[in-house]
Amino acid sequence: MLSPQTPITKPVKLSVRDMDFRYGEKKVLDGLSMDIQAERVTAIIGPSGCGKSTFLKCFNRIHEVSSAVKVTGDIKIDGVDIYRGGIDEVDLRRRVGMVFQKPNPFPKSIYENVAFGPRLFGVKDRTTLDGLVESALRKAALWEEVKDRLKESATGMSGGQQQRLCIARALAVNPEVLLMDEPCSALDPIATAKIEELIFELKENLTIVIVTHNMQQAARVSDYTAFFWLGKLIEMDLTERIFTTPRERMTEDYLTGRFG
Amino acid sequence: MPHAPDTLLDLPSSTTQTVPEGPALEAASREPAFRHSRAQRLADRWAHLVFLACGLLVVALIGGILYFLAARGVGAFIPLAGNTDKVLTLREVFLSTNWDPNAGKFGILPFIAGSLTVTGLALLIAAPTGILASIFIAKIAPNWMKTLMRQVMDLLVGIPSVVYGIFGLMVVLPWVSGKWLSDSPAAGFAVSAAILAVMIVPTIVSLATDAFESLPLSLDEGSQALGSTRWQAIWHVLIPAARARLLTATVLGLGRAIGEAMAIQMVIGNNPQWIALMRQSTDQTPVLRLLFTPAATLTTELVQELPNTAAGSTWNNVLFAMGLLLYLMTMLIILATRRLSQRREA
């Protein structure tokens, strides 16, 4: 899928081959194949209902929380099949974190939100926890704003802070991949800019897959962009190339606003 | 309203033209098309008064009952007009365990302790069971089972308490006695609390299920996306998030339990001297003695004795004081529930 001239390619972190996805009888994703490189930001764009969020959620199997779904084909993380490769979904989700469309902090203190993941995995020592919480909040560029009110409820924060808290919460378990499902759709432009900046810093040692309905955002933050339409992958390439010289007519039409 | 010229393309005029009843509407613009007749307006005013009267009646009833209970109940301690008998001190009534009306002993502590014990035991069974059942219904059961179980719970809430009582008396008592007590009578707190628990579980389940279903899916997803198991998500996120509403559910169950009379009266053994009896007997461990000593509660004692006493007698007045106590306890519980739910909304 990636063109041979791609400048510096990183190893493939997530690979998808011939994947179909069904909710009951309805086929939502059809014959998808793609490679996602480590320590790169891959954006997934496309019109509403094209299956981009569904696709993202296949990487941590979070669909299974609420509904019965059927996935066929292969999705591999570091070459191991995540549906049939002997990884259970709990281990998978520790490695593949997720940030949702609407900020969903737990109704607990800021500290407890971030400490939640580490606690699940048995970290009890107070000093260790304090350290993990601080470093996660720092990575999410939130530490300076909240360091004096860690005991306050997370639900009292602004939307943008809540979303960065959710990012910190995901980072606290040190994931390898971070899935972001339209993370800025509920945020104002300033909060959005902060999150985008953050994405830029985080890709240093994290593989990021971001779904967005905002094409400028995809252009700003991502290295690679995949365009989805009606459950199919139409085109995937370096972001720069997708936005300047797409190969497919459909991609160009979408990007220029002729449909969508 | 004159017809607009065809050349005018603004929306209101074109709409007027397309409405078929054009002339009718024009007539209506001079005089309101629909107006309430005199009779309708009169009915409206009367309806207002009827609603107000009904509202006041309810308030008057509640206030009246309180007044009636208080007037008679207080008569136990203060000489009042209707009294035909001697009065007692508060200490003799509230701090004594000796209930022997024929000997002039009116200690109601056994009934207060009995009510609290049976209610406490019932909640101890019903609250965890109800909350766990509601988690099953809200989070785990497949849809068809969810619907079925919610309907069953609604049905169970509606079963008259005497039916539970009959079941306790005819089925549970003989069974417990035959199975565990080598045929000695099983009446007492254990069976009463079990029956009471069965009665209040549906209330708790219904309210707790609502509590869990009102939580956003994003909390569950958020927790599981961090690698929690389903159970960890329920235990560490969903239950704390629903805590205030779960407490409300439990307190409402408590309210129902403390006022229940019929079903318990049929299985508790109705022994006002249960504290004395428990002290005397030594043949069992203390816990078993507590569970299987025939006992009594505020409600069961009222049902049992009120018909046998003469109005104005000390005995009768003390029973009214017990009624007053129950009334105040229930009020307190209801007020506590309101406070809880208000804090939740805040």
Interface residues (C-beta under 8 A of the other chain):
Chain A: N60 I62 V65 S66 V90 D91 R93 R94 G97 M98 F100 K102 N104 P105 F106 P107 K108 F116 G117 R119 L120 F121 C166 R169 A170 V173
Chain B: P216 L217 S218 L219 D220 E221 G222 S223 Q224 A225 L226 G227 S228 T229 R230 Q232 H236 V237 P240 A241
